[in-house]
Amino acid sequence: MNDSLKTLLVIAFLIVIVWNLGAGLYYLMIDRGQTKRTVNALTRRIVLSVALILLVVLGIYSGWIKPHGVVG
C-alpha cells in the first residue's frame, strides 16, 4: 500500500467523521429531540473515530505506517 493511498484513507475517514458530526448538529436543530437521528449520527461518529484510531495503531504495529517526529 503506497503512502498516498494511506493518506487518502485517513482523510476519507476524517471527512466522514466530520460529516456525521454535522449531521448530528443538523438533526439536533431540525428534529428537536423527536427522533433518534441525532443519537445515530453521533454514534456513527464515535464508532468511526475508534475504528480510525485502531486502524492507525494496527498500521504502526504491523509496520505499514512509520511514525516520525516533528522536524523543527
TILUM-232974 format. One record per residue (C-alpha): residue number from 1; chain; y, x, z. Coordinates in nm, 3 decimals. Layout:
<nutors>
NUTOR   sese   zamar         y         x         z
NUTOR    NUM       A         Y         X         Z
...
</nutors>
This chain:
<nutors>
NUTOR   sese   zamar         y         x         z
NUTOR      1       A     0.000     0.000     0.000
NUTOR      2       A     0.326     0.159    -0.106
NUTOR      3       A     0.641     0.175     0.104
NUTOR      4       A     0.841    -0.079    -0.093
NUTOR      5       A     0.565    -0.340    -0.056
NUTOR      6       A     0.553    -0.285     0.321
NUTOR      7       A     0.931    -0.316     0.342
NUTOR      8       A     0.925    -0.631     0.131
NUTOR      9       A     0.656    -0.783     0.354
NUTOR     10       A     0.859    -0.719     0.670
NUTOR     11       A     1.178    -0.854     0.510
NUTOR     12       A     0.991    -1.165     0.392
NUTOR     13       A     0.866    -1.225     0.747
NUTOR     14       A     1.221    -1.187     0.881
NUTOR     15       A     1.363    -1.429     0.623
NUTOR     16       A     1.102    -1.693     0.710
NUTOR     17       A     1.171    -1.641     1.082
NUTOR     18       A     1.545    -1.690     1.034
NUTOR     19       A     1.476    -1.991     0.807
NUTOR     20       A     1.270    -2.157     1.084
NUTOR     21       A     1.540    -2.082     1.338
NUTOR     22       A     1.796    -2.251     1.113
NUTOR     23       A     1.560    -2.544     1.054
NUTOR     24       A     1.523    -2.584     1.429
NUTOR     25       A     1.901    -2.595     1.470
NUTOR     26       A     1.935    -2.843     1.183
NUTOR     27       A     1.666    -3.073     1.323
NUTOR     28       A     1.822    -3.048     1.669
NUTOR     29       A     2.157    -3.167     1.533
NUTOR     30       A     2.018    -3.437     1.300
NUTOR     31       A     1.728    -3.588     1.497
NUTOR     32       A     1.897    -3.583     1.839
NUTOR     33       A     1.563    -3.548     2.020
NUTOR     34       A     1.389    -3.839     1.849
NUTOR     35       A     1.122    -3.635     1.667
NUTOR     36       A     0.926    -3.316     1.731
NUTOR     37       A     1.053    -3.135     1.420
NUTOR     38       A     1.274    -2.905     1.632
NUTOR     39       A     0.982    -2.804     1.852
NUTOR     40       A     0.758    -2.748     1.548
NUTOR     41       A     1.017    -2.528     1.374
NUTOR     42       A     1.077    -2.317     1.683
NUTOR     43       A     0.703    -2.289     1.749
NUTOR     44       A     0.651    -2.159     1.394
NUTOR     45       A     0.932    -1.908     1.453
NUTOR     46       A     0.767    -1.777     1.768
NUTOR     47       A     0.424    -1.754     1.602
NUTOR     48       A     0.571    -1.566     1.304
NUTOR     49       A     0.761    -1.328     1.534
NUTOR     50       A     0.447    -1.247     1.732
NUTOR     51       A     0.249    -1.206     1.408
NUTOR     52       A     0.511    -0.964     1.273
NUTOR     53       A     0.506    -0.758     1.592
NUTOR     54       A     0.126    -0.744     1.588
NUTOR     55       A     0.128    -0.651     1.218
NUTOR     56       A     0.367    -0.362     1.282
NUTOR     57       A     0.165    -0.242     1.583
NUTOR     58       A    -0.156    -0.261     1.376
NUTOR     59       A     0.014    -0.074     1.091
NUTOR     60       A     0.128     0.204     1.322
NUTOR     61       A    -0.211     0.226     1.493
NUTOR     62       A    -0.402     0.242     1.165
NUTOR     63       A    -0.161     0.491     1.005
NUTOR     64       A    -0.021     0.263     0.733
NUTOR     65       A     0.322     0.284     0.893
NUTOR     66       A     0.457     0.616     1.013
NUTOR     67       A     0.731     0.570     1.274
NUTOR     68       A     1.019     0.814     1.275
NUTOR     69       A     1.318     0.872     1.495
NUTOR     70       A     1.676     0.806     1.405
NUTOR     71       A     1.814     1.106     1.217
NUTOR     72       A     2.153     1.196     1.356
</nutors>
